[in-house]
Structure formats: structure tokens, C-alpha cells
């Protein structure tokens, strides 16, 4: 593996870890949250520089289903990251206090909360889109892959439960100025719940990639299976949310 590819993979892992830490505000506190945000902003910029060749190919070649999906998700994720960082800096009290008030603080707080959760969702989808490519060389049989997908489906369903339980879905509609966080939970519990919630979107991204990438090579039966486990995952997570008041 080339050094540049290794660097990209390391940055991807660090970005994911930073995202999970940033989503655990009740664990990190305000001071560390701001500096983690600055660190993530810098790494996102480095990530874009390392992937500059991707931008050079945007207007070249044909756009099939997978490429369209990947381009849309990547574009929205980058925009969401940029706006989240901008709004975060506009209400910074520690990392970059000289930028405080670039836009009205109440507006910045509401936008930062919503866009950070959109970044969380889009990051999960982005990771999921890359999983089929990363596992393409595995020698597992299709039956084994289906079993692993089924397990992935159930774990993702639990992730949806945590996503709903922690009211993450309510922050996506740009209406909540404050987050209602559970300060009574342990740090381990918070991170596990956030990882599970992210896993749901990774699962959806993976299934979407499987359905769109090389669609002509996939059988109709396999496509039905991928759609079915997506539906099962959503139903399972929704059912848990309805019948279990707390996990």
C-alpha cells in the first residue's frame, strides 16, 4: 500500500474518532470540544488536499449510480463540515475567541447543533459507501457475506434505537437551539451509544453502495436481500424505540 494511501486511511480513522468525541460533548466539556473541533477542521482540510485528484475527475467520465451517490454524499458532507466549523468558531470562547460573534450567536448555536448531526449522518453514509470497495478482495462466499450482513442489520437496528432515543433525529430539522444531553451516563456508555448510532448510517451507506455499484453484475435476488435487510433494520430499531423506554 502506498504511503499516501496509508496516510489517507489513518486520517479517515482519526476523523471518525474525533467525530465521536465531538458528539460526546457531555464527556469532553466545552474547552476540549472546541479544540477537538479545530483539530478536526485542520484534518478535513488535509484530507481534501490528499484527495485533490478526486476533484480533478469530477467533470470527467460517465456518472453511473454509485458515482452519483458518492459525489452527492461527499459534497454534502464537505459542506456540512465547513458550515459546522464556521458556526462553531462563531461562538468559540476558548480556541478562537477572536472569531466570536461573526454571526449572531443564537443562530450559530442552532445551526451548529443541526449541522453537526447532519455531519454525523453523512459521515456514516460516507464510510458505508467505501466498505464494499474495502472488502471486495475478501474470499468470503456470498452466503457468508449475507450472514454477516444480517448481523450487521441487527446491530444497525440497535444503532437506530440509540439515534432516536438520544433525540438525534430532532436536531436534523434546524429547530432546536440546545441539545438535551444525558450527563448521568458514563463516558463508556455515551461512546457506545454514539458508535452504535453511527453504525446504523454506515449500514445504510453500505447497502446503498451494494445496490448501486456494479448493479449489472448483481442478481435480482441479491438486490432484494439488500433492500430487505435495510427495511428489517429500520423496523427493528423503530420497534425497540417504541417498546423500550430506556436501554
N, C-alpha and C positions, 0 to 999 in steps of 0.2 A: 504494500500500500504506500502511495506517495506521501511525502511529508505534508504536503498541502492538504491532502485528504484526511490525514490523521489530525491535523490542526482543526479542520472543519468539524470532525466528529467530537473532538474534545470540547470545542466551543459550543456545539449543539447540546452536549451533556451538561455543561456548566450553565448554559442559558436556561435549560429545563429546571435545574436545581435552584437557580436564582428566582425563576418564576414561582416555584413552590414556596420559597422563603418569603417572597413579596406578598403572596396570597395569605401568608400566616402572620398578618400584622399583629394579632394579639399575642404572638410569641416573640417577635423581634422588637416590637416597640417602635416609636416614631423615628428616633435618631438612626438606628440601624436600618430601618425600612428605607429611609431617604438615601443613605449611602449605597445600599444594595441596588436601589433604582438607578443611581448614577453608574454603578458598575455594569448593570445590565445594558444601559444605554450605550456605553462605550463598546461592549461586546457585540451588540447588534450592529453597530457601525462597522466594526472589524469584520463581522460575518458578511456584511454586504460587500465589502472590499474583496474578500476572498472569493465571493460568488459573482464577481463582476462580469465574468464570461456569460453567465446566465442572462444578464441584461442585454448583452450584445446579440443574443439569439432570439430575443422577443419577437422581432419582426421578420424572422427567417423560418422557412419550413412550414409544414402543414400543422394545423391545430386539430388534433383528434380529442376525444372525450377526456382522456386522462390529462393531456397537456392543458386543456382549457380549465379543468378543475384545479390543477396545480397552480396555474397562473393566477386565477381568481383568488384562491386561498392565500397564496404568497403575497399578493398585492394588498389584500385586506389586512393581513397580519402586519405587514410593514407599516401601513397607515395607522392601524390601531396602536402599535408600539410607539410610533412617533407622537401621536396625539396624547397617549397616556403619559409619556415622558414630559411633554411640553406642559400639560396641566399639572403634573406633579411638581415640576420646577416652579410653576407659578404660585404655589402655596408652600414652598420649601422654607423651613425655619432653621435648618442645620447645614445641609450640604451646599446649597447655592442660595443663601438668603437674599443676595442682591438681585435675584430674579423674582422675588416675591411681589405679587400684585401685577404681573404682566397682563393678566386678565382678571376680572372680578373673582375673588377667592371662592365665593359660594358657587359660582358657575364652574370654576376649575375643579372644586371638590366633587361636584356631581358628575362632571364629565370624566374625571379621573377614576372614580368608582366604577362607572359603567364601562368605560373603555378598557380598564384593567381586566374586567371579567370577559369582555369580548376577546381580548388578547389571550386569555386563558383558554377559551373555547377554540379559537383559531389555531393556537399553538398545538392543542391536542389533535385537531384535524390535520395540521401540517405534519406532525410526527407520524400519524397514521398513514398518510399518503406515501410515506417513504418505507414503511415496513415491508410491503410486498417486494420492493426492489432489494431491500437489505437481506431478505430471506429467500430470494429467488434461486440461489445456488444450493440451498439445502436439499438433502437427498431423501426427505421425508415423503412417504406416499400420500396421495390425495386423501385417503381415509384418515390417516394420522393428522393431516392438516385440518380436516373437518372436525376431528375430536378436539384438537387444540383450539379451534375457532369456537366450538361450543362452550368450552371452559372460559375462554376469553369473553364470550357473550354473557355468561352469568356474573363474572367479575365486573363487567361493564354495567350490568344492571344494578349491582350494588353501588357502583360509582354514580349512576343516575340518582339513586336514592339519596346519597350524600349531597349531590348537587342541589337537589330540591330541598332537602332537609335544612341545609345551610342558607337557603333563600338566594342562592346564586342566580337563579333564573329571574328573580325580581329586579336585580341590578342591571340586567341587559336592556331594559326598556327606558333608560335615562330619566327615571322619575325619583330615585332615592338619593337624597343628599348625604346620607350617612349609612355606614354598614353596621348591622347588628351582629356583633361577634360574640362568640362564647368564650369568655375569659376563664371559665371554670374548668374547661377541658385541659388535659395535659398537652405538652408540646408534641409528644408522640402521637396522640390521638388526632390532633389538628393536622399533622403532616400526613398521616394515614388517610384521613378523610379527603384531603386535597389531592393526594395521589390517586385515590380511587375515583374521585370526580373527574380528574384529568383523563383517567383510563377510559371512561365512557366515550369521550370525544376522540381519543386515539382509536378506539374500536370502530366508531362510525367512519373515521377517515380511512382506516384500513379496508373496511368493507366497500366503501365508495371507490377506493383505488382498485380493488379486485374486480369490481363491476365495470369500471371504465377502461382500465389498462388492458390492452390486448384483448378487447372484447370479442373479436372474431375467433380467437383461439379457445375461448371458454365455452363450455357446453351450456345449453339452456337449463339443464338440471342443476348445474353448479351455481348459475346465477340465481335461480330460485332459492337454493340453500342459503346463499349470502344475504339475500333480501329477507328470508325467513328469520335468520338469527338476529338481524337488526331489529325486526319487529318484536321478537321474543325479548330481547334485551330491554327495549323501551317499555314493554308491558310489564316485565319483571320488576324493573326499577320503580315504575309508577305504582305497581301493586304494593311494594314494600313501603312506599311513601304514604299510601292510604291506610294500610293496616298496622303500621308500626309507628307509634308516636315518637319514640326515641330509640336509638340503636345502642 
